[in-house]
Amino acid sequence: MAVDVVMPQMGESIFEGTITKWLKKPGDKVERDEPLFEISTDKVDAEIPAPASGTLSEIKVTEGQTVPIKTVVALIDSDGAGAAVAAAPAPAEKPAPAPAPAAPAPEPVAAVPAPVAPARSAPAAAPAAPAEARGRIRSSPLVRKMAREQQIDLAQVRGTGAGGRISKRDIEAFVAAGGVAAAPRPATPAAAPGAPAHVALEVAVPRERLYFGRYEVEPMSVMRQRIAEHMVASKRVSAHVYSVDEADVTKIVSLRGKLKDQFEAQTGTKLTFMPFFIRAAVEALRKYPTVNASIDGTNVVLHRDINVGIAVALDWGLIVPVVKGADEKNFLGLQRAVNDLAERARTKRLKPEEVQEGTFSITNPGVFGGLMGLPVINQPNVAILGLGTIQKRPVVIDDAIAIRSMVYLTLSYDHRVVDGAIAHQFLHHIKKTLEGWAEPIL
C-alpha cells in the first residue's frame, strides 16, 4: 500500500515550505518517525519524520522546491513490495550544476524575493490577478500586520500563494518595487539545480565586477535568504540608534566558577552566563516598558508579557527561539529554557511557535570572542541587547587600579519609540543588576 508523504503545516500562519534536503533516496528502507527530509519555512528549519515504515518508492518534490502545505512530496510503499523507483531524480542523481557565471552571485545588498509560484505538474497558470479583482483578500495575520506597519493597501498587492493568498514575500517584493504593484519579472539566468527559484538577487554593481579571477559561486540557502530578507526589512523599517555601556561582572564570574559543577550535579543542566543577563534585562524591561514594545502603524504596543528571544548561532545560519514568560521564571527555569531551546534549535526540532511572539531580544557575539557588536533589531521588537566577551581589564576603583572581569553591553533600539535617555537608563539598570547580583542560583 502506498502512503502519501505530505508537506506539513508547521504553524497556523505558514502555508508553504521548501524542501532543503532529502535524507533518504528512492529504494531506501525507512522506519516510522525516522527523519525523512528537511524543510525550511518562514519560521523554522525542521526535520520531518516518515509517516510509515516501508520503502521510499518515489520522490515527487526535489530539493530546493517550494510547495504549498498538504502537497504530496513523496510516496512510501508500506508493503515493502518494491514499488517502482520514482522518475523524479534523487538528490544524488541531479545533473551537474550549470556553469558558475549563470548562477546568482552572493550580493552585499538586499535579497529581494520574487513572487513564489507553487510547484505543479501542470503548465504554469496565468499571473494572479490583483487582490481587488479577486474579491476577498486572502492573507495571514503576519501579512496584515506587515501591511499595517508599512501602510500598504493589500488590494494593490499581487498574491502568488495558493488561491491567490498574499504571502510575506509578496509584501516584501511590493515594498522593494517601490510600492508599485509588481509586474511579472523577466526571466533570470538559470540557477544551479537545487537552488531556490523564488529568490532574485538585485545586483548593485556591474556583473563583470563580481566575476573575476578565481571564484566559486554558492547559492544562498533558504535560511540565509530568510535572514537576509528579515535583516534588510528591519533596517528599512526601524530608525536604528545604538548605545553602549560596560559592566563589572566579577561577582558573577566568581559565583559561576564556584558553583557550576554543583549546579550541574543538582539540576542536570549546565550553568551559563545567559540567565544572569536575561534576569537583568527582565528587571530593566519592567522598569522601562517602552523597550518591551512593538509598533502597529502609529500605535505603540506595550507588551505586558516579557518574552525574550535568544539568538542561537547554527552551522547553517541563525535563529532566535523565544523564552516565553521570562519574567515568571526563576533562575533555574531560565537556564533550563535557554539550554533546551538552543539544543533543539541546533537539532532542527524547534516548533514555529517557539520562534514567535518575542518582545525583546538578546544576542551574544561575546561567546565567539567579540568585544562588542551593534546588532540589527529583530522585528517586530524595538530593541535588542548585544553582549560582548567577558574579559579581565584594568579599571580604576576608588582611585586605584584593579583587575576586573568586564563586559560591554550594547543596545540597538528603534528611535521611533525609544529615546536615548531611556536607552541609557535601561542599560544602566542592567549594569546595576549585574554588578550587585544578590539572587541565589541554587
Order of alpha helices (4+ residues) and beta strands (2+ residues): beta-beta-beta-beta-beta-beta-beta-beta-beta-alpha-alpha-beta-alpha-beta-alpha-alpha-beta-beta-beta-beta-beta-beta-alpha-beta-beta-beta-beta-alpha
